[in-house]
Amino acid sequence: MVKNTPTMIVPRAHGGHGDVLQRVLDVARHDDYEGYSKHDALNARWLEALAGGSRLRRLAAIQVVMRSPIHIRPLLRVRKARNPKGLSLFARAHLARHRMSGSPDDARSARDLLDWLIANPSGGFDGLAWGYPYPWQDAGFFAPRNLPNRVVTSFVGQALLDGYETLDDDRYLEAASGAVRFLLDAPKTLFEDEARRCVSYVPDESIDWIVMDVSALVGALTARLGALVGDEKLLEESGRLVRYVVSKQTDDGAWFYAEPPSASRIAHDNYHTGFILDAILLHAQATDSAEFDEAYDRGIDFYQRRLFDPDGAPRFMSDRRYPFDIHGSAQGIITFSLRQKHRGEGADVAGRVLDWTLANMWDPKSGWFYYQKRRALRTRIRELRWCQGWMSLALASYLENCGDPE
């Protein structure tokens, strides 16, 4: 149940920030939505072979490439790929522009991306699911190339439901239903009692690592689907998933990345906190429930105070400013724009983050957003999903929910 009545804002789809969004989408289309991703070092076949089955060598390869201040992927022959999560972000940006302007080109672009996703899922499990197009060694698990996971599938599912609601196409509702079936039924449940449930990042029975935002993302999509199809069991299950995450909120309104907190060096970081807040808010809207309002209010207060500087710069973690990361910028714009949409407040903070981002992270000559701004330099690495994908959704969210003052 929403406490505040949203303020009506009439957005302008063209001019100002709309021009930046157009350039970002043009870059993606020019590259046929193929690009580099943050953890894709092992998409260099020779590097993948060199790392072999060693956890430490895989981690080292990924971390060296990811942390390099210069763009070494072309030198290492890392292959570009279509990233399903990135495609879901671009699709949602096109759908938002279509809702604002009625543009048939945006509708066509969104359909092309959503149809590609439906035609290219990862296999091996019931339902529909997607993963990353590269082998990925994380601290808590190894995911082979294209192994489906719940984070990517949750984002694709949200794009599919946007497509269903915006374009009135039942195929996208059916595909989203398949995604939720994977999310709820695939291995593995990591914690469960009568009121709460926690599910794993990847569908692997051998993994016991809890990543906090995963269950929130799954719960949000399950709630949205349950509300659309009138399925009370889905709504109940979504509450269990979100309730688990809310139960792990700290006294000051934050969430650790992992449970137990010692399982990861990441503590209270920027964009994963935004993921959880958005999921709680989306669950509330879908279920018309105020159960998690207090947790959301404490969380959004922590997010604004501790993860953003007063000028809008996105802190990397609550106890660490640098590097300023474009994903943190984008997530702040999305989270505060969503708050504006559903709570009638947040446009001022979203605008402040966007202004800082355009002043510090945007290269108007190339049409690309910078990857990171460190203490002494900006990294000009071009990652299509991390930089352009997230900022396309951020710009579209701001234009649709907050308007364009320019």
Stockholm file with secondary structure:
# STOCKHOLM 1.0

chainA/1-406         MVKNTPTMIVPRAHGGHGDVLQRVLDVARHDDYEGYSKHDALNARWLEALAGGSRLRRLAAIQVVMRSPIHIRPLLRVRKARNPKGLSLFARAHLARHRMSGSPDDARSARDLLDWLIANPSGGFDGLAWGYPYPWQDAGFFAPRNLPNRVVTSFVGQALLDGYETLDDDRYLEAASGAVRFLLDAPKTLFEDEARRCVSYVPDESIDWIVMDVSALVGALTARLGALVGDEKLLEESGRLVRYVVSKQTDDGAWFYAEPPSASRIAHDNYHTGFILDAILLHAQATDSAEFDEAYDRGIDFYQRRLFDPDGAPRFMSDRRYPFDIHGSAQGIITFSLRQKHRGEGADVAGRVLDWTLANMWDPKSGWFYYQKRRALRTRIRELRWCQGWMSLALASYLENCGDPE
#=GR chainA/1-406 SS CCSSCCCCCCCCSSSTHHHHHHHHHHHHHHTTTCBCCTTCGGGSHHHHHHHTTCHHHHHHHHHHHHHCSSCCHHHHTCCCBCCHHHHHHHHHHHHHHHHHHCCHHHHHHHHHHHHHHHHSCBCSSSSCBCBCSSCEECSSCEECTTCBCHHHHHHHHHHHHHHHHHHCCHHHHHHHHHHHHHHHHSSCEEEECSSCEEECSSSCTTCCCEEHHHHHHHHHHHHHHHHHHTCHHHHHHHHHHHHHHHHTCCTTSCCCSEESGGGCSCCSBHHHHHHHHHHHHHHHHHHTCCTTHHHHHHHHHHHHHHHBCTTSCBCSBTTBCCSEEHHHHHHHHHHHHHHHHHHSCCHHHHHHHHHHHHHHSEETTTTEECSEECSSCEECCCCIIIIIIHHHHHHHHHHHHHCCCC
#=GC SS_cons         CCSSCCCCCCCCSSSTHHHHHHHHHHHHHHTTTCBCCTTCGGGSHHHHHHHTTCHHHHHHHHHHHHHCSSCCHHHHTCCCBCCHHHHHHHHHHHHHHHHHHCCHHHHHHHHHHHHHHHHSCBCSSSSCBCBCSSCEECSSCEECTTCBCHHHHHHHHHHHHHHHHHHCCHHHHHHHHHHHHHHHHSSCEEEECSSCEEECSSSCTTCCCEEHHHHHHHHHHHHHHHHHHTCHHHHHHHHHHHHHHHHTCCTTSCCCSEESGGGCSCCSBHHHHHHHHHHHHHHHHHHTCCTTHHHHHHHHHHHHHHHBCTTSCBCSBTTBCCSEEHHHHHHHHHHHHHHHHHHSCCHHHHHHHHHHHHHHSEETTTTEECSEECSSCEECCCCIIIIIIHHHHHHHHHHHHHCCCC
//
